[in-house]
Amino acid sequence: MTIPRKGRFAMLSAAVAGVVVAASVAVTGSAEAATTLGASAAQTGRYFGAATSAFKLSDTPYMTILNREFTSLVPENDMKWDATEPQQGRFTYTNGDRLVSHAQSRGMTVRGHALLWHAQQPAWAQSLSGAALRSAAINHVTQVATHFRGKIHSWDVVNEAFADGGSGGRRDSNLQRTGNDWIEAAFRAARAADPGARLCYNDYNTDGINAKSTGIYNMVRDFKARGVPIDCVGLQSHLGTTLDSTYQQNIQRFADLGVDVQITELDVQQGGNQAGIFAAVTRACLAVARCTGITVWGVRDSDSWRTGQNPLLFDANGNKKAAYTAVLDALNAGGPTTPSSPPPSSPPPSPAPGGCTAALTLNSWNGGYTATVRVTAGTSAVSGWSVGVAVPAGGAVTNTWNATNTGASGQVTFRNVGYNGQIAAGGSTEFGFQGTGTGPAATPACTAA
Ligand code: XIL
C-alpha cells in the first residue's frame, strides 16, 4: 500500500534528558522468556529498534519505553538532507548527535536514515540539477557519513529510488536525472567515508515479490556482480490490513544474493489483524538468518506519522497493545541463534578440576556480532563465576544478557547474575553479549567463586 506523506513534524529543540548510565540487559534464563523486545531479539542475534526524534528526548513517559524496549534507534527525520544541510555546505548535526549520544549511553546501535532521497531535500538542492546536483549529492553523502563515522550500524544510503507500479524501474527525480549511476556513486562515497557502516538500499511497497522489489533485486544482484559496495536491503514494511504471502520468500531471495535484510520502518494499520501481521513479519525475519533486525516506525500510536491509523505497538498512553505481545511471543519462540551461526571459535572445554571453563560462540556480521558464552563447572560445584573476555580494539560491548559486565572495551569481565551463579559439578549455564567491531577470538578465562 502507499501511505500518503503528511507534513513533517516541526523539529523542536529539547534539552537532553539527564544522562542515563548504560545498564546491561539481564533477561531470564532459557526456561523463562525475555520480557522486552530488545532482549528477546538479542537472544536470536538480532536488534529491535524504533524511529525517534531529538525532540522526544525530554518526553519522560516516551523515553521510559524507548530505553526499556529497544536496542537500536533511527532518527525519524533528524539525519535527512534538509535537517543536516539546510544551506549548501552548512551542516547541522545537533539533533543527530543528540540521538547518537543517547543511543551510545544506553548501548543501543544506530541506523542512519537517509543520505539521499527525492523527498525532504533542502530547497537549495531541489533547485539544482545535472552535474551541480550530482556533486552536491555526493558531497552530502561524504560529509554526513564522515561526521557520523564509526557510530552508525547501518546507513540507508539511498531511499526510495524505485517507481511504484509494474515498471520495475527507477522513480523519476532530480537525482535520477543526474544519471542512472547516481545510486552506485552514492554507495561508493559512503563506503569511503565510513568503511565500518553497513550500507543499505531502503524502499517501500517491497513487502513481497512484485515488480518493484524485483527491480531492486536486479539492481542489488548487479551491484554484487560488479563490486559496488552494498551490504543490506531495507524493507520499510509500512503495511495495511493484509500481508503478502510472499513476504518471507522475498526476504530470502535478497539474503541469497549475499546481503543482509532489515525490516526498517515497520508499522501496520489497525483495524485488520494487526497483531497477526506484526507477528508474521517477525516470524518471517527470524526464519531468514540474514534478516538481522526489525525497526518499528515510532513507539506509541500517538507518535506515528500515520495519524489516525494507530499502527504501532504501544497505545497513546504507553500501554502494550496486543500487537506488542504478539511480537514478543514470536521473538521468544524464535530460538536462540540463527542457523548460519559459524562454528564455535574455541574448542569445547575439558573439565577443569575445581574451577570452571568458558567457551565462546560467535555470530558475526560486518561490523558487529553476538557472542554466546557457555560456562561449565569443573569437578566441583561453583557458587559464582566471572569470565574475562578480550574485546578487540575498536569494538565495544553494547548489550549483555544473563550476566553483568564491568567495562565495555578492552578486557571486559562478565559476572553471574542472581539466578545463574550456582552451577553443579560438571553442569553449565550460558550468557551472551552483543558487540560492535570484530568478535573476541581468544578462549575466555573463567574464574569460579
Ligand atoms: C516520515 C516521517 O515519519 C515523518 O515525520 C515525515 O513528516 C515524513 O517522513 N519512508 C521513509 C521515512 O523513508 O523517512 C518517512 O518518514 C516515512 C516513509
Residues whose N, C-alpha, C, O or C-beta is under 5 A from the ligand:
A	BS01	XIL	K6 G7 R8 F9 E76 W305
